[in-house]
Amino acid sequence: MAKENLPLEDDYQPDIIELEDEDGNSCTMEVIDVLDHQGIHYMAVVPYVENEEDIDEEATLIILRVGQDDQGEYMDIVEDDGELLEISGLFQKRLEEVYHIDPSDLQ
């Protein structure tokens, strides 16, 4: 979603997805942003919380690469350091104004 399409606080409806890890454990994630870069679709997600007071300000942003195979669509965590650095930088630029990210908080 482009910056100008990010939700306004008053009418915000979270984009929720259920993910399953290799061990079969399910977790609920909120999609914060998506982007396409060099023909690859990426998603930035954080653990979903229902109550605003439960939000973890230190929550880790997880970047997923969306792919497709003969089984259908799948998502993988970006593990390549170079790719992760490049894509996280793109997400940072897109999100820092909306979410007031302090660059010193990024690792």
Residue pairs with C-beta under 8 A, 6 or more apart in sequence:
1 33
1 34
3 94
3 97
3 98
6 33
6 98
7 13
14 30
14 31
14 48
15 30
15 31
16 28
16 29
16 30
16 31
16 48
17 28
17 29
17 30
17 31
17 45
18 26
18 27
18 28
18 29
19 26
19 27
19 28
19 29
19 45
19 75
20 26
20 27
21 27
27 47
28 47
28 48
29 45
29 46
29 47
29 48
29 62
30 45
30 46
30 47
30 48
31 43
31 44
31 45
32 44
32 45
32 46
32 61
32 95
32 99
33 43
33 44
33 91
33 94
33 95
34 41
34 42
34 43
34 44
35 41
35 42
35 87
35 90
35 91
35 94
36 42
37 86
37 87
37 90
40 65
40 66
40 67
41 65
41 66
42 63
42 64
42 65
42 66
42 78
42 87
42 91
43 63
43 64
43 66
43 75
44 61
44 62
44 63
44 64
44 91
44 95
45 61
45 62
45 63
45 64
46 59
46 60
46 61
46 62
47 56
47 59
49 55
49 56
61 88
61 91
62 77
63 77
63 78
63 84
63 87
63 88
63 91
64 75
64 76
64 77
64 78
65 75
65 76
65 77
65 78
66 73
66 74
66 75
67 73
67 74
67 75
67 76
68 74
78 84
78 87
88 106
92 101
92 103
92 106
95 101
96 103
